[in-house]
Amino acid sequence: MKHNEPLALVAKAPNEPVAVMWQGILENEGIRSVIKPQDLKAAMYVPSLIASCEIYVLEEQSERAREILEPFIQEQPDASPDNPPVPE
């Protein structure tokens, strides 16, 4: 893997445990992913159980990753990367 391959956002998980579960699902399908807290500054102060996370994969694998996660994303209304976060 090259170091300059672009990443693509494929999902927004409602919290870190869900993100880790989705990451495992992708890994079982041979797709490596990266989890990033949606708000890095807040991640220092907000427990991982309530902080949303973004899941990134290599851009060339993003379409397949979205297909794999689609059933799980549909269960989480705010999980689609196309839905912008709603300010609290």
N, C-alpha and C positions, 0 to 999 in steps of 0.2 A: 504494500500500500504506500502510495506517495504521500508526502506531507502536505501537499498543496491541493489535494482533491477537495472540491467544494462540498459542504454539508447542506442538507435540506431539513427544515422543520416538518415533521410528519404528524405530530400529535401534541396536545397539551393535556397532561394528566392532572387531576384535581389535587393530588398529593404525591409525596415521594414513594410510599408503598405501592400505589397503583403504577407509578412510572417504572419502578423496579420490576413489577410483575410483567408489564408490557415489554420491557427490555428483555426479560427472559423468554417471552414468546417469540420475539424477533430473533434472538440468539438460537433458539431451537430450529428456526428456519434458515439459519446461516447468515443472518444480517446483524452486524455489529452496530451498536448505537451508543449515543452519548446522552446523558441526562443533565439538564442544566436548570437550576431553580429559575423560575420566571423573573423574579426580582432578586438579583444577587445581593443587594444591600439588605433587603428585608430577610433574606435567608439566614443571616447571622442572628436574627432576633425572633424569628417565627418558627415554631416547631414544624418538623418535616411532615407531620400528620395533617397539617392544614395549609401548607405552602404549595402552590401549584408548580409544576415542573414542565419543561419542554423536552421533547425527545427528538434528537437529530440523528440522521443516518447519511451515508454517502449519497450525494445527489442521484447517482446512477441507480441506486437501490430504492429511492424514495417511493416510486410508484408501487412497487411490490410491497414495501413496508406498510403503506397506507391500506392496500388491499388486505393484508394480514390483520391489521389492527382495526379495520372498519367495524366488525361486529362489537368490539369492545368500546370503541369511540362512540358508537350509537347509544350505548348504555350511559354515557357521561355527556350530557348536553353541552358542556363547555370545553370538550376535549378536542374538537376540530381545530386545526391551525388556522382555519378561515374565520373562526369566531374571535374577534378581539376581546381581550379581558374587559370585564365590566368594573369600573372604579367603585370602590366601597365607600 
